[in-house]
């Protein structure tokens, strides 16, 4: 808490891999763990919540879970504001390839809405997308990753061109995501970070965080690109969970 206060009193260095919302969340988390509930509530409330705010969303969730009527009321008000904004922006969160995504995700025990969130970030739902690193298709799979998971996905032969086929890409990508889910106990932040930054790095970041809290883990993500990727995917995931049920039917 002392370190957080010191950091919050000065401008963050240029290029810093953190922000003030993250610092406030870590401070509030420490206050809550230390039994200083009212101080934690006040600090969580300092983190603004909106459709793009990762730590704002976590703060709202923590306020809702605290055994305090005022905190829960504030959480409800914050949630209603974000829900209204998401409803107004629902067109920005389509659910294409619904049948394939639900089928492949559910048979592997992963949330179709997380697959959609990663797909939105990876390709913006463009099946012919190709990155400079030769990742292809909806979930931007490289041929090496595809070959590793294709047979487990029920596909005997995989080629560069077949990765542009939505059904193939979704099946192989879902198998890959299910493997990451098994490796990292289903933690969405870790799955997203691994999809971008690699399994070994995520294992190190998880070990360094040493706490069962998604916000603490996200703070430990050491690559700026991967951290920003996690924030974007998780904001999309939050939106999809509010707009769609687990069968990707609009609420």
Secondary structure, 3 states (H helix, E strand, C coil): CHHHHHHHCCCCCCCCCCCHHHHHHHHHHHHHHCCCHHHHHHHHHCCCCCCCCHHHHHHHHHHHHCCCHHHHHHHHHHHHHHHHHHHHCHHHCCCCCHHHHHHHHHCCCCCHHHHHHHHHHHHCCCCCCECCCCCECCCCECHHHHHHHCHHHCCCCCCCHHHHCHHHHHHHHHHHHHHHHHHCCCCHHHHHHHHHHCHHHHHHHHHHHCCCCHHHHHHHCCCHHHHHHHHHHHHHHHHHHHHECCCCCEC
